[in-house]
Amino acid sequence: MIRVGTLFWFVLVSATAFAMFGVKYQVQALDDELARTKRVTAAEEHETRVLDAEWAYLTRPEMLETMNHQFLSLAPISTKQLRTTVADIPMRPALPAPPPPTENITVVAAADSTSPTGTPSAPEGVPTTMATPIPITTPTELPPTQSALRAMPALLEKSAAAPQVVKAVPVKAVAKPATPRRAKSLDDLISQIMASR
Amino acid sequence: MAALQHFDDNPCRPRHFKPPPCAPIVPEGPARQALEACRSRLFFTSILFACVFAVVALRIVEVVVLEGGSAQSHMPRFRIPAPPVPARADIVDRNGKLLAATLDSPSLYANPKQILDAADAARKLVQAFPSLKSDEVYAKLTSEKSFVYIKRHLTPREQYEANQLGIPGLQFQHEERRVYPDGTLTSHVVGYTGIDNSGFAGIERGLGDTLKDRQGSLQLSLDLRIQYVLREELQRVIDDFTAKGAAGLIMDVNTGEVLAMVSLPDFDPNHPGATDPDHPGLSLADRMFNRNTLGVYELGSIFKIFTVAMALDYGTSTLTSTYDATHPINIGRFTIGDYHGKHRVLSVPEILMYSSNIGAAKMAMAAGGQRQREFLSRLGLLKAPKIEVSEIGSPHFPAKWRDVNVMTIAFGHGISVTPLSFASAAAALVNGGILRQATLLKQPPGDAPSGQRVISPTTSEKMRKLMRLVVEHGTGTQAAAPGYLVGGKTGTADKVSGRHYAEMKLLSSFVGVFPINDPKYLILTMVDEPHPNKQSHGYATAGWTVAPVTSRVIQRIAPLLGVEPVDESSPEIQRELAVESLQGKKIEAY
């Protein structure tokens, strides 16, 4: 009888000991986890602070102005540009034709496939026509992006201000020669390039 | 018993050798039984221990050979703690743009006793930090001390590189450093801190305790974009007119918030002691001097707005009153004359429009010295201004307010005030008559601080019309910014040099308010000792120097501030700003 009791107590003691150690290690692991999370958070916060400071440094007005001169050439808004209210801006002319598929109007410079002649693919022999800027046609045949771009200089001229803005944004994009269609062979490509010069 | 017999029976046993008993001889009986039980228990225990040791051995094999996955889980407890939260709050502008930040900038130090290969360590360190000198580092690493600084205040990148070197014996010491990303742009407002991060100037000093206790960043009323525009235009006027310095501030007339405050020349708060590469001749004290809050100046003719406002508010003059400005006034050893006099009788609007000293002096005399003093005191011009920066200048004014003082103060001589005090007082004249304390802290929107009434709303309205007249027809025509209805007043003062005024040293200033029909912002600009150039036809007066600055600044900042341009020639606005006494008369140009 005594032996059974001893065994019972022995099992109980070892079970509690195991349980206790188990819990202890669990707590320790959680503690570590907590400490690690806290440390990582603090490190991230510190990182954020550094990045914030760096961002502030890189976007200081002086730097923005330099970059503006280099890439955008935007001028301060003049009073004349602000004089027009929303009501003064003319509506876009109505488009009788349905707009062409979106894939063709994404890049204006490469929009030769939507050229007003309507030819889906240009003949190989005449790549010179491809190198010309967007041909003059009635605006109704142009995709919306193009017509908007073509209308924009006129819009801005009306307000007769900020010549730099007028120069910078739309004219460049439109004046850029259209990229020739994908050449069938290398020789074809070379001849296209030569022709475009 | 059996063991004993076994020894005894050995024939080779030397006679003198008696083996020690290796186990007690236990006779048969209960003791023997107990011993047997003991043995069996020992056997079981040893098996148990053997199992435990086997487990430990297996675990060792697992950890060492098979790299048990959880072996690293307890490591972090022994790592270096993360940098603590910075002890000083950030400063941001009204749009949340960072102006001052506290960054962790650890210092690299070495314990030479722990350095294994000093020569190799020195070579690696010099490779990572080219600014270090090889022999110096080597000398440090071989010294007898146990703590030598290798490099103070590392950048995060440098810290990373130092860590990558992996030299045992190198440690980082946690240190903090105040960083000002915008450099010189806000130097006088934000100020700077010393090596132990205590504020030495500006907000850093004025609100040092607040910054230490504060959680989260401190938001100023400053707008970095506007500050930039103002600084750029002031720098331009300095360059154009080879001036000594310039100052300017832009204030919200309805709340007292300062949106921009620039004083030139300035300094870089990141390196406050460094000399300016562009202007090596300028002293440090000169560059740290905040002209807006610490400098007191005889501002000249822009003071006439106070004279006119006083006379109108006390009722000693009306808009139709006239004063004879034909001849200069001689009083004592002074002669008060006009710069470009009309030499005729002038009405009150004309006195302001053509900036007549004679007229202003006579107006002030009509009101009397007591009223003048009382009025200036009410506007807060006879005491030091209150603002969050630590640099505050006290005004200079005569202790005894004699007649000659009354006359000179009427056109802004004989009294020196800070530009900040002037701006606060001028804002009160146009905003309907409420004087509010200037502040550099952002006020909650829609919650204008309660001010103190200093003039009646009617007088304020008259002042707005008169200031518009100055820009439309008077001395300040170059300050006009089409569409923004600028009103203002020019001021060109002779600087005091020794005991008398120096004719060739000018202080040109301009106070502008826009839009004058519903004042929102006030801009005060001042240029110190401008020299005439070709474009200005030989003039260095306010109309040619700071008035164009005001115009350019307003045209650039108004879109940023959301002020919509209006049609200045529209009949409503013309009616709103018309001065009745001048109706129907042909206004003579300045």
Interface residues (C-beta under 8 A of the other chain):
Chain A: Q28 A29 D32 A35 R36 K38 R39 A42 A43 E45 H46 R49 V50 D52 A53 E54 W55 A56 Y57 T59 R60 P61 E62 P76 I77 S78 T79 L82 R83
Chain B: S73 H74 P76 R77 R79 P81 A82 P83 P84 V85 P86 K97 L98 L99 A101 T102 L103 D104 P156 V179 P181 D182 G183 L185 L224 R225 Y228 A481 P482 G483 Y484 Q555 R556 P559 E564 P565 D567
